[in-house]
Amino acid sequence: MSSTSGGRRDRDTEGRARNARPRDGLGRPLPYGADGVERQPEGLVRTPEETVVEAQALLAAGKPFHAHEVFEDAWKSGPAEERALWRGLAQLAVGLTHAARGNLTGGARLLRRGAGAIEEWSAVSGRARPYGLELGELAAWARELAGVVERDGAAVDAEVWAPRLRGGTP
């Protein structure tokens, strides 16, 4: 990956624009040369099991932005009938990211949107626990967190608020 110099945009190895700046655990860009959190490889095709396990580990480590990238890969590479599920899960992770960064309005909005998306997918598909995911619990978690950030008016700790994708302990 090349870095920006002289006004040129960063590009990946295939020539697509992609910011090469390191990022922190919440996905915020850091200065070039700073130590950041290793980025998730973009466009990686994982099995649903690998997706859930990797996303859960990232969420539990307080890295919801990076978990969102894992869900986004599943959304873009998975079967068409599951894209709404993975997109909804990505919205939950981004909602937590925004809530942890202090963007409370955007965080609450994305958490509720993601909750609605996974509930709608569950109703249409007839599946409440795809890949062991506890969709009802996840939707309740997202709405609770949205209420907390609106009520408290403060950023949350992403690690403390990390959801348990399969219920119980991550």
C-alpha positions in Angstrom: 0.0 0.0 0.0 1.4 3.4 -0.9 1.1 6.4 1.3 -0.1 9.8 0.5 2.6 12.2 -0.6 2.3 15.3 -2.7 -1.5 15.2 -2.7 -1.7 11.7 -4.2 -4.3 9.3 -2.7 -3.3 6.1 -1.0 -4.0 3.0 -3.2 -4.1 -0.7 -2.5 -2.2 -3.2 -4.5 -5.0 -3.3 -7.1 -5.0 0.5 -7.6 -8.2 1.2 -5.6 -8.3 4.2 -3.3 -7.7 3.1 0.3 -6.5 5.1 3.2 -3.2 3.5 4.3 -3.0 5.5 7.6 -3.0 3.3 10.7 -6.2 3.2 12.7 -7.0 2.8 16.4 -9.3 0.2 17.9 -12.3 2.3 17.0 -11.2 2.8 13.4 -10.1 6.4 13.8 -7.1 7.3 11.5 -3.8 7.9 13.2 -0.8 9.8 11.8 1.3 8.0 9.3 4.0 6.0 11.0 2.0 5.6 14.3 1.4 2.2 15.8 -2.2 1.2 15.1 -4.4 -1.8 15.3 -3.9 -4.2 12.5 -6.6 -3.7 9.8 -8.8 -6.5 8.7 -8.0 -7.8 5.2 -10.6 -6.3 2.8 -12.7 -8.6 0.7 -11.8 -11.8 2.6 -14.3 -14.6 2.1 -15.0 -16.5 5.3 -17.4 -19.1 6.3 -20.3 -17.9 8.4 -18.7 -19.7 11.4 -15.4 -17.9 10.8 -17.2 -14.6 10.4 -19.0 -15.0 13.7 -15.9 -16.1 15.6 -13.7 -13.4 14.2 -16.3 -10.6 14.7 -17.0 -11.8 18.3 -13.3 -11.7 19.1 -12.9 -8.2 17.8 -16.0 -7.0 19.6 -14.8 -8.5 22.9 -11.5 -6.7 22.4 -13.3 -3.3 22.0 -12.8 -3.1 18.3 -16.3 -2.8 16.8 -15.0 -0.9 13.7 -12.9 -3.9 12.8 -15.8 -6.3 13.5 -17.9 -4.2 11.1 -15.4 -4.9 8.4 -15.7 -8.6 9.0 -19.5 -8.4 8.8 -19.2 -6.2 5.7 -17.1 -8.9 3.9 -19.9 -11.5 4.7 -22.5 -9.1 3.5 -20.7 -8.5 0.2 -19.6 -12.1 -0.4 -22.3 -14.2 1.1 -25.5 -15.6 -0.5 -28.0 -13.0 -1.6 -30.6 -14.3 0.8 -28.3 -13.6 3.8 -27.0 -10.1 2.8 -29.6 -8.3 4.9 -28.6 -10.3 8.0 -24.9 -9.5 7.6 -25.6 -5.8 6.7 -27.7 -5.5 9.9 -24.9 -7.0 12.0 -22.5 -4.6 10.4 -24.8 -1.7 11.3 -24.8 -2.9 14.9 -21.0 -2.9 15.0 -20.9 0.6 13.4 -23.5 1.9 15.8 -21.3 0.7 18.7 -18.3 2.3 17.0 -20.1 5.7 16.8 -21.4 5.4 20.4 -17.9 4.7 21.6 -16.4 7.6 19.5 -19.0 10.0 21.0 -21.2 10.4 18.0 -24.3 9.6 20.1 -27.0 10.6 17.7 -25.4 8.6 14.8 -24.6 5.7 17.1 -28.2 5.4 18.5 -29.6 5.7 15.0 -27.4 2.9 13.6 -28.0 0.7 16.6 -31.8 0.9 16.1 -31.5 0.5 12.3 -29.4 -2.6 12.7 -31.8 -4.0 15.3 -34.7 -3.5 12.9 -32.8 -5.0 10.0 -31.9 -8.3 11.9 -35.4 -8.6 13.2 -36.9 -8.1 9.8 -34.5 -10.6 8.3 -35.4 -13.1 11.0 -39.1 -12.7 10.4 -38.8 -13.0 6.6 -36.3 -16.0 6.8 -38.1 -17.7 9.7 -34.7 -18.1 11.4 -34.2 -16.7 14.9 -30.7 -18.3 15.5 -28.8 -18.5 12.2 -25.3 -19.8 12.9 -26.1 -19.7 16.6 -26.6 -15.9 16.5 -29.1 -14.7 19.1 -30.9 -12.2 16.9 -33.6 -11.3 19.5 -31.0 -10.7 22.2 -28.8 -8.7 19.8 -31.8 -6.5 18.8 -32.6 -5.9 22.5 -29.0 -5.1 23.3 -28.8 -2.6 20.5 -32.0 -0.8 21.6 -30.8 -0.8 25.2 -27.5 0.8 24.2 -29.2 3.3 22.0 -31.3 4.4 25.0 -28.3 4.6 27.3 -26.3 6.8 25.0 -29.3 9.1 24.5 -30.1 9.2 28.2 -26.5 9.6 29.4 -25.2 11.8 26.6 -21.7 10.3 26.9 -19.5 8.0 24.9 -19.5 4.4 26.0 -16.7 1.9 26.4 -16.8 -0.4 23.4 -15.3 -3.3 25.3 -17.7 -3.1 28.2 -20.7 -2.8 25.8 -19.5 -5.5 23.4 -22.5 -7.7 22.5 -22.5 -11.5 22.8 -23.4 -12.6 19.3 -24.4 -16.1 20.5 -25.7 -15.1 23.9 -23.9 -16.1 27.1 -20.2 -15.2 27.3 -18.2 -14.1 24.2 
